[in-house]
Amino acid sequence: MTVRIYVGNLPFDASEDSVKELFGAHGEVSSVSLITDRETGRPRGFGFVEMESGGEEAIAQLNQQEFGGRRLTVNEARPREPRHGGGGGGGGGGRW
C-alpha cells in the first residue's frame, strides 16, 4: 500500500534527489514532489513523498530529525481541506 507523507520545514536548497535518498534508507520511494511558489518559482519549504514500503518507519524515524540544518516535520499526509470564500477582505459588495 502506498503511503503519502508530508515533509515540512525542508531547507530551501533541498532537492528531490536528496529527499528521495533520505527516505529511501527506510523503504521504496515511488515519488517526491517539492512545492514551489507559483509566482516566484522559489521553494516553499515543504513537499510530499510517496512510498511503496517503509512509509510508517520513515515517519517514525525522520520526524523531528535534522536535515540540512532544519528540524523536519514528517507525518502522514492528510487530504487538502477545501478553501472557503475567495479572500479579498472587506465587507458587503457581494453579487446577487
C-alpha positions as CSV (number, residue, x, y, z in Angstrom):
1,M,0.0,0.0,0.0
2,T,1.3,3.4,-1.0
3,V,1.8,5.9,1.9
4,R,1.7,9.6,1.1
5,I,3.9,11.6,3.5
6,Y,4.0,15.3,4.2
7,V,7.5,16.7,4.8
8,G,7.7,20.2,6.3
9,N,10.4,22.6,7.3
10,L,12.7,21.4,4.5
11,P,15.8,23.5,3.8
12,F,15.2,25.7,0.7
13,D,18.1,24.2,-1.1
14,A,16.8,20.6,-0.7
15,S,16.4,18.8,-4.0
16,E,14.1,16.0,-4.9
17,D,17.1,13.6,-5.2
18,S,18.3,14.5,-1.7
19,V,14.9,13.9,-0.2
20,K,14.5,10.7,-2.1
21,E,17.8,9.5,-0.8
22,L,16.9,10.4,2.8
23,F,13.6,8.5,2.7
24,G,15.0,5.7,0.5
25,A,17.0,4.5,3.5
26,H,13.7,3.4,5.0
27,G,11.9,1.8,2.0
28,E,10.9,2.1,-1.6
29,V,10.2,5.7,-2.7
30,S,7.9,6.0,-5.6
31,S,7.8,9.8,-5.9
32,V,9.0,13.1,-4.4
33,S,7.3,16.4,-5.0
34,L,8.7,19.6,-3.6
35,I,6.3,22.5,-3.6
36,T,7.3,25.9,-5.1
37,D,5.7,29.3,-5.1
38,R,3.6,29.7,-8.3
39,E,4.7,33.3,-8.8
40,T,8.4,33.2,-8.0
41,G,9.2,29.5,-8.5
42,R,11.1,29.5,-5.2
43,P,10.8,26.5,-2.9
44,R,8.2,26.8,-0.2
45,G,10.0,24.5,2.3
46,F,7.7,21.5,2.2
47,G,6.8,18.7,-0.1
48,F,5.3,15.2,-0.3
49,V,6.9,11.7,-0.6
50,E,5.1,8.6,-1.7
51,M,6.5,5.3,-0.5
52,E,5.5,1.8,-1.6
53,S,7.1,0.3,1.5
54,G,8.6,1.6,4.7
55,G,6.4,4.7,5.0
56,E,5.4,4.2,8.6
57,E,9.1,3.6,9.6
58,A,10.2,6.7,7.7
59,I,7.6,8.8,9.5
60,A,8.7,7.4,12.9
61,Q,12.4,7.8,12.2
62,L,12.6,11.1,10.4
63,N,10.0,13.3,12.2
64,Q,11.9,15.9,14.2
65,Q,15.3,14.8,12.7
66,E,17.7,17.4,11.4
67,F,18.2,17.7,7.7
68,G,20.2,20.4,6.1
69,G,20.3,22.4,9.4
70,R,16.5,22.3,9.9
71,R,14.3,20.0,12.0
72,L,11.9,18.2,9.8
73,T,8.1,17.8,10.4
74,V,7.2,14.4,8.9
75,N,3.7,12.8,9.1
76,E,1.1,11.0,7.0
77,A,-0.3,13.5,4.5
78,R,-4.0,14.4,5.0
79,P,-6.3,15.3,2.2
80,R,-6.3,19.0,1.4
81,E,-9.2,20.8,3.1
82,P,-11.5,22.8,0.8
83,R,-10.9,26.5,0.8
84,H,-13.8,28.7,1.8
85,G,-14.6,32.1,0.4
86,G,-12.5,34.0,-2.0
87,G,-10.4,36.1,0.3
88,G,-10.4,39.8,-0.6
89,G,-11.3,41.1,2.8
90,G,-13.8,44.0,3.1
91,G,-17.4,43.5,3.8
92,G,-20.5,43.6,1.7
93,G,-20.5,44.2,-2.0
94,G,-21.5,40.6,-2.9
95,R,-23.3,40.0,-6.2
96,W,-26.8,38.6,-6.2
